[in-house]
Amino acid sequence: MNKVTTYTTIKELPQDERPREKLIKHGSGFLSNSELLAILIATGTKDSSAVMLANKILSLNKKGISYLVDCTIEELSNIPGIGIAKSTQIVAAIELGKRIATKPKEKRINIKSPKEVADLFMEEMRYLRKEFLKVLLLNAKNEIISIENTSIGDLNSSIVHPREVFCSAVKKSAASIIVVHNHPSGNPMPSQEDINITVRLAEAGRILGINILDHLIIGDGNFVSLKEKMLI
């Protein structure tokens, strides 16, 4: 009697065990090498699921996942169930990984003073006719990891909510932030509203563990640091 081989397709797996769904729910770091590879393979064959094909590729060589670094389209397409289309997808993904790994890191700007922040934005913000608010996200070394455009107000005020200001800071694991906005009038002296907003943001930052180091107001060729004014 012929032995009947059975296997489980990805669609037959519980929702939480499917590679694509696991990645969406938990992130790529939660998946095994074979599950990540299965997502690239995308579909299985009549006899093998995408995960089974991934395991087959990884078991071809003692190097495991490292085998894919120098693997060619020809080598992959010779594996039963892995044709030209799947091979090119895998090789393209590996090449992208190589390029990311070898790309020189961009030099990050280290913030040492309010003037350095003002110099970054003065020419961009001094002539704006509406209030724009930017948030600088900093790491533990006071290096800028991102600059977020958070809100645009009218000629007199900008509505700022802590949720909007700290959203990206939380997502990108910022250690601290610096808030920058302009006064279209050209006069950078803080209004009572500016002071109230700054106090509110500082309180929210303390709760989240993300300090607000400063709030700069850009005028026409001049600026005010609320930190230097001891308003933070």
C-alpha positions in Angstrom: 0.0 0.0 0.0 1.3 3.4 -0.9 2.1 5.7 2.0 0.0 8.8 2.0 1.8 12.0 2.9 -0.2 14.7 4.6 0.8 18.3 5.3 -0.9 21.4 6.7 -1.3 24.4 4.4 -0.8 27.9 5.7 -4.5 28.5 5.3 -5.3 25.5 7.6 -3.1 26.9 10.4 -4.8 28.9 13.2 -4.9 32.7 12.3 -2.3 33.5 14.9 0.1 30.9 13.6 0.2 32.1 10.0 3.5 33.9 9.2 1.9 37.0 7.5 -0.6 37.5 10.3 2.1 36.9 13.0 4.2 39.6 11.4 1.4 42.1 11.3 0.4 41.4 14.9 3.8 40.9 16.6 6.4 42.4 14.2 9.1 40.8 12.1 11.4 40.0 15.1 8.8 37.5 16.4 9.1 35.2 13.3 11.5 32.4 12.7 13.8 32.4 9.7 11.6 29.9 7.9 8.5 32.0 8.5 10.1 35.1 7.2 11.3 33.2 4.1 7.8 31.7 3.7 6.4 35.2 3.4 8.7 35.9 0.5 7.8 32.6 -1.1 4.2 33.6 -0.7 2.5 30.4 -2.0 3.2 26.7 -1.7 2.6 23.9 -4.2 0.2 20.9 -4.3 2.6 19.0 -2.1 4.2 21.6 0.1 3.2 24.7 2.0 5.3 27.9 1.8 6.7 27.2 5.2 7.7 23.7 4.2 9.4 25.0 1.1 11.2 27.6 3.3 12.4 24.8 5.6 13.6 22.8 2.6 15.7 25.7 1.4 17.2 26.3 4.9 18.1 22.6 5.3 20.0 22.4 2.0 23.2 23.7 3.5 24.7 23.6 7.0 25.0 27.4 6.9 21.2 27.7 7.2 20.0 31.2 6.6 23.6 32.3 5.6 23.3 30.0 2.6 21.0 32.6 1.0 23.6 35.4 1.0 25.4 34.2 -2.1 22.7 31.9 -3.5 21.8 32.4 -7.2 18.5 32.4 -9.0 19.6 29.3 -10.8 20.3 27.4 -7.6 17.0 28.3 -6.0 14.9 27.7 -9.1 16.3 24.1 -9.2 14.7 23.4 -5.9 11.3 21.6 -6.4 8.5 24.1 -5.8 10.7 27.1 -6.1 10.5 28.5 -9.7 12.0 31.6 -11.3 9.4 34.0 -9.7 10.0 32.9 -6.1 13.8 32.7 -6.7 13.9 36.3 -8.0 11.8 37.5 -5.0 14.2 35.9 -2.5 17.4 37.1 -4.3 16.0 40.6 -4.5 15.1 40.6 -0.8 18.6 39.4 0.2 20.2 42.1 -2.0 18.1 44.8 -0.3 19.3 43.5 3.1 22.9 43.6 1.9 22.5 47.2 0.7 20.9 48.3 4.0 23.6 46.6 6.0 26.4 48.2 4.1 24.9 51.7 3.7 27.0 54.2 5.7 25.2 55.6 8.7 24.1 59.2 8.4 26.0 61.5 10.7 23.5 62.7 13.3 23.5 66.3 14.5 24.3 66.6 18.2 22.4 69.4 19.9 24.5 71.4 22.4 22.7 74.8 22.6 19.4 76.5 21.7 21.2 78.6 19.1 22.2 75.4 17.2 18.5 74.5 16.9 17.5 78.0 15.9 20.2 78.0 13.2 18.7 74.8 11.8 15.3 76.3 11.2 15.7 80.1 11.1 15.8 80.5 7.3 13.1 78.0 6.8 10.6 79.4 9.4 11.3 83.1 9.7 9.1 84.2 6.8 6.3 81.7 7.2 2.8 83.4 7.3 1.3 80.6 9.5 2.5 79.0 12.7 4.2 75.7 12.1 5.3 73.5 14.9 8.1 71.0 14.6 9.3 68.4 17.1 12.9 67.3 17.2 13.3 63.7 18.5 16.6 63.1 20.3 18.4 60.0 21.6 20.2 59.7 24.9 23.2 61.6 23.4 21.1 64.5 22.4 21.5 63.6 18.7 18.5 64.3 16.4 17.0 61.0 15.3 14.0 62.6 13.5 12.3 65.9 12.8 8.5 65.8 12.9 6.1 68.3 11.4 3.3 68.2 14.0 0.8 71.0 13.4 0.0 74.1 11.3 -2.0 76.9 12.9 -3.5 80.1 11.8 -1.8 83.5 11.9 -2.2 83.9 15.7 -2.1 80.5 17.3 -1.4 76.8 16.8 -3.5 74.1 18.5 -1.1 71.7 20.1 -2.1 68.4 21.8 0.4 66.3 23.8 -0.9 63.2 22.0 0.3 64.6 18.6 3.6 65.9 20.0 4.6 62.7 21.7 3.1 60.1 19.3 6.2 59.8 17.1 8.5 60.2 20.1 7.0 57.1 21.7 7.1 55.1 18.5 10.7 56.0 17.7 11.9 55.5 21.4 13.1 59.1 21.7 14.8 60.0 25.0 13.8 63.6 24.8 12.3 66.2 22.5 12.7 69.9 21.6 9.7 71.8 20.3 10.1 74.6 17.7 7.5 76.9 16.3 7.5 80.3 14.6 5.7 83.5 15.2 4.5 85.0 11.8 4.6 88.5 13.4 8.4 88.2 13.6 8.4 88.8 17.3 9.5 85.6 19.1 8.5 86.7 22.6 6.3 83.9 24.1 2.6 84.5 24.6 0.8 83.1 27.6 -0.6 80.4 25.4 2.9 79.4 24.4 3.9 79.1 28.1 0.7 77.2 28.9 1.3 74.7 26.1 4.9 74.2 27.1 3.9 73.5 30.8 1.3 71.0 29.5 3.8 69.3 27.3 6.4 69.1 30.1 3.9 67.5 32.4 3.0 64.9 29.7 6.7 64.3 29.0 7.3 63.5 32.7 4.5 61.0 32.7 5.9 59.3 29.6 9.5 59.5 30.6 10.4 61.7 27.6 11.8 65.1 28.7 11.1 68.2 26.8 14.5 69.9 26.7 13.4 73.2 25.2 10.7 75.1 23.3 12.1 77.5 20.8 10.1 80.3 19.2 11.5 81.5 15.9 11.0 85.1 14.9 12.4 87.2 12.0 16.1 86.7 12.5 15.8 86.1 16.2 14.5 83.5 18.6 13.6 82.9 22.2 14.4 79.7 24.2 11.8 79.0 26.9 14.5 77.0 28.7 16.8 80.0 28.8 13.9 82.1 30.1 13.5 79.4 32.8 9.9 78.7 31.7 10.5 74.9 31.5 
